[in-house]
Amino acid sequence: MFIIFLNIFFILLYVFNFDLPQSSALLDILYLLFFLCLISLFFYKFKFFELLKNIHLSFLVIILSFLFTEIIFAFFPSMIPKDLTIWMDKEKKENILVTEILEESPFVKFKPNTNIKTRFYRGNADQFVYEWKTDKNGFKNEKSLEKLSTFKIVAIGNSFTEGMGVKIEDTFTSYLNKKGYSSYNLGVQGYSMTQAKGTLKKYGLNLKPEIIICVYTKSTYSRNKFFTTEYRSKNKKYTGGIQSIKDADMLPEVRANAKFTTSALWLYSKFLRKNLKNLFSSKKFNEKIFNKYPTIKNAIFEQKKPNEQDWNLLIKDLIEIKQLSDTISAKLILVYIEGREMTYYERATNKKLPDNIFYERKLLKNFSSENKITFLDMGLAIRDYVNNLPKGFKLNDLPYLELDGHFSRIGNQILSKNIINIINE
């Protein structure tokens, strides 16, 4: 009986100190375990009660193991594996906002000198950099740049510009800086072109750049409708990563919820099935490395012509960005980036991508030509890099992160090299 009461005590202790959202399935499991323990108290006169005691003893050993782990990590937090720390926030401070709301575009941005933590699971600690600190303006730049008041290059755009998932020193703007091209990164995850224009106007023009890099990621044109006057008069929603960070009411599968390592283990275990699925999946491509991305085969079927109304909103913003560039006599370079599936398709399937799927690229290339904007097709550049990798290449040689769909360190290096090449033409 004593063992059962101990189990009930520890379950209730966890419930009363539960560190995940109330919607977490783990809380339901704890309630169920509590109920089962309570019910078992009424079977002490039955013959099988001895078996129940053994089950409760085993359960107590498991609980004590978790408790021992919590105690060890409480005194020696450096021993916590990195793959667990990405789910944890020991301090559990409430109501600490990392975003700030502006009355004009870009409307929402990260606060200056603030630690940013990516919310959802995007790979283990070696596959994705979850935490970084903003600079004095709230953007992803190395601290050494704070002493500069002007830059040769300013980059605007969304998460691909920001360098989501890589260290600050591995963003393409950091690589440009290392090559002697002073560059400032105004990219923010989830931004529309309207917001990119807003960052240029509010922060970029004052830096007096000679070159403005405007990064457009395929299929993000639809974000612009969220920032029309009509929409914003009724809604205050944003798009992409920065909206997920801004949201206060998050699902259990988010980062930085767990205070206890037990809870962190729960969050981490929910995503192990993805790795197991890839491990036991049947062969799909000749080069096994691409079996991690079964959606590659759908790359040629998922391409659609842009919605005309949404596309026109994008073009309107690009025209205004060009006009802003002209006011300071800066050269505008429009960079076009495709998704991972399209990039890997040819190497994985040994088939060429059909020309009729490149709707956005053709439209942007023609637009750039008509408006005297330099166009950089990174879809082609990255695809050529992948197609020419030697046999037996490693996962780290690929230009996208292992699980997440953003550029890896390699992808950012390739982007910086192509920018330098087009500048020096």
C-alpha positions in Angstrom: 0.0 0.0 0.0 2.8 2.4 0.9 4.3 2.0 -2.6 1.0 2.9 -4.2 0.7 6.0 -2.0 4.2 7.0 -3.0 3.3 6.7 -6.7 0.1 8.7 -6.1 2.1 11.4 -4.3 4.8 11.7 -7.1 2.1 11.8 -9.8 0.2 14.6 -8.0 3.5 16.4 -7.3 4.1 16.5 -11.1 0.5 17.5 -11.9 0.6 20.4 -9.4 3.9 21.6 -10.9 3.1 20.7 -14.5 5.3 22.9 -16.8 3.7 22.2 -20.1 0.5 23.7 -21.5 -2.8 22.3 -20.1 -3.6 20.9 -23.5 -0.6 18.6 -23.4 -1.4 14.9 -23.8 1.2 14.2 -21.1 -1.2 15.8 -18.6 -4.0 13.4 -19.7 -1.6 10.5 -19.2 -0.8 11.7 -15.7 -4.5 11.9 -14.8 -5.0 8.4 -16.1 -2.1 7.0 -14.1 -3.4 8.8 -11.0 -6.8 7.2 -11.6 -5.4 3.7 -12.1 -3.3 4.1 -8.9 -6.3 5.2 -7.0 -8.4 2.3 -8.3 -5.7 -0.3 -7.4 -6.0 0.6 -3.7 -9.4 -1.1 -3.7 -8.0 -4.4 -4.8 -5.8 -5.2 -1.8 -8.0 -8.2 -0.8 -7.8 -9.8 -4.2 -5.2 -12.5 -5.1 -3.7 -10.6 -8.0 -2.9 -7.7 -5.6 0.6 -9.1 -5.3 1.0 -8.7 -9.0 -0.3 -5.1 -8.7 2.3 -4.4 -6.1 5.1 -5.6 -8.3 3.8 -3.4 -11.1 3.6 -0.4 -8.8 7.1 -1.2 -7.6 8.4 -1.1 -11.1 6.6 2.1 -11.7 8.1 3.6 -8.6 11.6 2.7 -9.8 10.9 4.5 -13.1 9.6 7.6 -11.2 12.6 7.6 -8.9 14.9 7.3 -11.9 13.3 10.4 -13.4 13.5 12.2 -10.0 17.2 11.3 -9.7 17.8 12.7 -13.2 16.0 15.9 -12.3 18.1 16.3 -9.1 21.4 15.7 -11.0 20.5 18.1 -13.8 19.4 20.7 -11.2 22.8 20.8 -9.7 24.8 20.1 -12.9 22.7 21.7 -15.7 25.7 21.5 -18.1 25.2 17.8 -18.2 21.8 18.1 -19.9 22.2 16.8 -23.5 21.8 19.6 -26.1 18.9 17.8 -27.7 16.9 18.3 -24.5 18.0 21.8 -23.7 16.4 23.0 -27.0 13.0 22.1 -25.4 13.7 23.8 -22.0 13.5 27.1 -20.3 14.6 26.6 -16.7 13.6 30.2 -15.7 10.1 29.9 -17.1 9.6 33.7 -16.9 6.1 34.8 -17.9 5.0 37.7 -20.0 8.5 38.4 -21.4 7.9 39.6 -24.9 10.6 39.3 -27.6 8.7 41.1 -30.3 7.6 44.7 -30.5 4.6 46.1 -32.4 5.1 49.1 -34.7 2.3 51.4 -36.1 3.8 51.3 -39.6 5.6 48.7 -41.7 7.2 46.3 -40.8 4.5 46.4 -38.1 6.2 43.7 -36.0 9.9 42.9 -35.3 12.2 41.5 -32.7 13.3 43.6 -29.8 16.9 44.9 -29.6 19.5 42.9 -27.7 17.0 40.0 -27.1 17.4 36.3 -27.1 15.3 34.7 -29.8 14.2 31.1 -29.5 12.7 29.4 -32.5 9.4 27.8 -31.5 8.7 24.5 -33.3 10.9 21.4 -33.7 13.2 21.7 -36.7 15.8 19.0 -35.9 18.2 18.2 -33.1 20.7 20.6 -31.7 23.3 19.7 -34.4 20.8 20.2 -37.2 19.3 23.5 -36.3 20.4 26.6 -34.3 17.4 27.4 -32.2 18.7 30.4 -30.2 20.4 33.7 -31.1 20.6 37.2 -29.9 19.4 40.3 -31.8 21.7 43.3 -32.3 21.0 46.9 -31.1 18.3 47.3 -33.8 16.6 43.9 -33.3 18.2 42.1 -36.3 20.5 39.1 -36.8 23.9 40.6 -37.2 27.3 40.1 -35.5 28.0 42.5 -32.6 31.2 43.8 -34.3 29.0 45.6 -36.9 27.5 48.0 -34.3 30.4 50.4 -34.7 29.6 51.0 -38.4 27.2 53.7 -39.4 27.2 52.9 -43.2 27.4 49.7 -45.2 28.1 48.7 -48.7 25.3 46.2 -48.7 21.9 46.0 -46.9 19.9 42.8 -47.2 16.1 42.7 -46.8 13.6 39.8 -46.9 12.3 36.9 -44.8 13.8 33.9 -43.0 16.2 33.1 -45.8 17.7 36.6 -45.5 17.7 36.3 -41.7 19.6 33.0 -41.9 17.1 31.0 -39.9 18.6 27.8 -38.5 22.3 28.8 -38.7 24.6 30.7 -36.4 24.9 34.5 -36.9 28.4 34.0 -38.3 27.0 31.5 -40.9 24.4 33.8 -42.5 25.2 35.0 -46.0 25.6 38.6 -44.9 28.3 37.5 -42.4 30.1 35.7 -45.2 29.9 38.9 -47.3 31.4 40.8 -44.3 34.3 38.2 -44.1 35.0 38.8 -47.8 35.3 42.6 -47.2 31.8 43.6 -48.3 30.3 45.4 -45.3 26.8 44.0 -45.1 23.8 44.5 -42.7 21.1 42.0 -42.4 17.5 43.3 -42.1 15.8 40.0 -42.8 13.2 38.6 -40.4 11.6 35.2 -40.4 8.0 35.3 -41.7 8.3 38.7 -43.4 6.3 39.6 -46.5 7.7 41.8 -49.2 5.6 44.6 -47.7 7.5 44.3 -44.4 10.9 43.9 -46.2 10.1 47.3 -47.8 9.2 48.7 -44.4 12.6 47.6 -42.9 14.4 49.2 -45.8 12.5 52.5 -45.4 12.8 52.6 -41.6 16.3 51.1 -41.0 18.1 50.5 -44.3 18.2 53.8 -46.1 19.9 55.5 -43.2 22.8 53.0 -43.6 23.5 54.5 -47.1 24.1 51.3 -48.9 25.6 51.1 -52.4 23.8 47.8 -53.0 20.4 46.5 -51.7 19.9 42.7 -51.7 16.2 41.9 -51.8 15.6 38.2 -51.3 12.3 36.6 -52.5 11.5 33.0 -51.6 9.2 31.1 -53.9 5.5 31.1 -53.0 5.7 33.8 -50.4 3.9 36.4 -52.6 0.6 35.5 -50.8 1.9 37.0 -47.5 1.4 40.5 -48.8 -2.4 40.4 -48.6 -2.1 40.3 -44.8 -0.7 43.8 -44.8 -3.2 45.6 -47.0 -5.1 48.4 -45.3 -8.4 46.5 -45.7 -7.1 43.4 -44.1 -5.3 45.2 -41.2 -8.4 47.2 -40.3 -10.0 43.9 -39.3 -7.0 41.7 -38.3 -3.6 42.1 -36.6 -2.1 38.8 -37.7 1.3 38.4 -39.1 2.9 35.5 -41.1 5.6 32.9 -40.7 8.1 32.4 -37.9 7.7 35.8 -36.2 3.9 35.2 -35.8 4.6 31.8 -34.1 7.0 33.5 -31.7 4.6 36.3 -31.0 1.7 33.9 -30.2 1.2 33.4 -26.5 -1.1 30.5 -26.8 1.1 27.8 -28.2 0.5 24.0 -28.6 2.5 21.6 -26.5 4.9 20.8 -29.4 6.7 24.1 -29.0 10.2 24.8 -27.7 11.1 26.5 -24.4 8.0 25.1 -22.6 9.7 22.5 -20.3 11.2 23.3 -17.0 11.9 19.7 -16.1 14.0 17.3 -18.1 11.1 14.7 -17.9 8.9 17.1 -19.8 11.7 17.9 -22.2 12.0 14.1 -22.9 8.3 14.0 -23.6 8.5 16.8 -26.1 11.5 15.3 -27.8 10.1 11.8 -28.0 7.1 13.0 -29.9 9.3 13.6 -32.9 11.4 10.5 -32.8 8.8 8.8 -35.0 10.0 11.0 -37.9 13.5 9.6 -37.7 12.1 6.1 -37.3 9.9 6.5 -40.3 12.9 7.6 -42.4 15.0 4.7 -41.0 12.5 2.0 -42.0 11.2 3.6 -45.2 11.6 1.8 -48.4 14.1 3.0 -51.0 12.7 5.8 -53.2 15.8 7.2 -54.8 19.1 5.8 -56.1 21.0 7.9 -53.7 19.8 6.9 -50.3 20.6 10.3 -48.8 17.5 11.7 -50.6 15.1 9.2 -49.0 14.9 11.6 -46.1 12.8 13.8 -48.4 10.0 11.7 -50.0 8.1 14.8 -51.1 10.8 15.5 -53.7 8.9 13.3 -56.2 6.0 15.8 -55.9 8.0 18.9 -56.8 6.8 19.0 -60.4 3.1 18.6 -59.4 2.8 21.2 -56.7 3.7 24.2 -58.7 0.8 26.6 -59.5 0.4 29.8 -61.3 0.4 32.7 -58.8 -2.9 34.3 -57.9 -3.0 37.4 -60.0 -4.3 39.7 -57.2 -1.7 38.5 -54.7 1.0 38.7 -57.3 0.2 42.3 -58.2 0.6 43.2 -54.5 4.1 41.7 -54.6 5.0 43.6 -57.8 3.7 46.9 -56.3 6.0 46.4 -53.3 9.0 45.6 -55.5 8.4 48.7 -57.6 8.4 50.8 -54.4 11.6 49.1 -53.2 13.2 50.0 -56.5 12.1 53.6 -56.1 13.5 53.7 -52.5 16.8 52.3 -53.9 16.9 55.0 -56.6 16.5 57.7 -54.0 19.9 56.9 -52.6 21.4 55.7 -55.9 21.8 52.1 -54.7 21.9 49.1 -57.0 19.0 46.7 -56.4 19.6 43.0 -56.7 16.5 40.8 -56.6 17.4 37.3 -55.4 15.1 34.4 -56.3 15.2 31.3 -54.1 13.4 28.0 -54.7 12.4 25.3 -52.2 14.4 22.3 -51.3 12.2 19.8 -53.2 12.7 21.6 -56.5 16.4 21.9 -55.8 17.0 18.2 -55.1 14.6 16.9 -57.7 17.0 16.5 -60.6 19.8 14.9 -58.6 17.4 12.5 -56.8 15.3 11.4 -59.8 17.8 11.8 -62.6 15.1 13.8 -64.4 15.1 17.4 -65.6 12.6 19.8 -64.1 10.1 20.9 -66.8 10.3 24.5 -67.8 6.5 25.1 -67.4 6.8 24.9 -63.6 9.0 28.0 -63.2 6.1 30.5 -63.3 7.4 32.8 -60.5 11.0 32.8 -61.7 10.0 33.8 -65.3 7.7 36.6 -64.0 10.3 38.0 -61.7 13.1 37.8 -64.3 10.9 39.7 -66.8 9.9 42.2 -64.2 13.5 42.8 -63.3 14.5 43.3 -66.9 11.8 45.8 -67.5 12.6 47.8 -64.3 16.4 47.7 -64.6 16.8 45.5 -61.6 19.6 42.9 -61.4 18.2 39.5 -61.1 20.0 36.6 -59.4 18.5 33.2 -59.9 19.6 31.2 -56.9 17.3 28.4 -57.8 19.5 27.6 -60.7 22.7 28.2 -58.9 21.8 26.0 -55.9 20.5 23.3 -58.2 23.7 23.3 -60.3 25.7 22.9 -57.1 23.6 19.9 -56.0 23.7 18.3 -59.4 27.5 18.5 -59.5 28.2 17.1 -56.1 30.5 14.1 -56.3 29.2 10.6 -55.6 29.2 9.6 -52.0 28.7 13.2 -50.8 27.6 13.7 -47.2 24.5 15.3 -45.7 26.5 18.3 -44.5 27.4 19.0 -48.1 23.8 19.8 -49.0 22.7 23.5 -49.2 19.6 23.0 -47.0 19.4 22.1 -43.4 18.9 18.4 -42.6 15.3 18.6 -41.4 14.3 22.2 -41.8 13.9 23.7 -45.3 16.1 26.8 -44.9 19.7 27.2 -46.2 22.4 25.5 -44.3 25.9 27.0 -43.8 26.7 25.7 -47.3 23.6 27.3 -48.8 24.5 30.6 -47.3 28.1 30.4 -48.6 26.9 29.7 -52.1 24.5 32.6 -51.9 27.3 35.0 -50.8 29.6 33.8 -53.6 26.9 34.4 -56.2 26.2 37.8 -54.8 29.9 38.7 -55.0 30.1 37.4 -58.6 27.1 39.5 -59.7 28.5 42.6 -58.0 31.8 42.2 -59.8 30.4 41.6 -63.2 
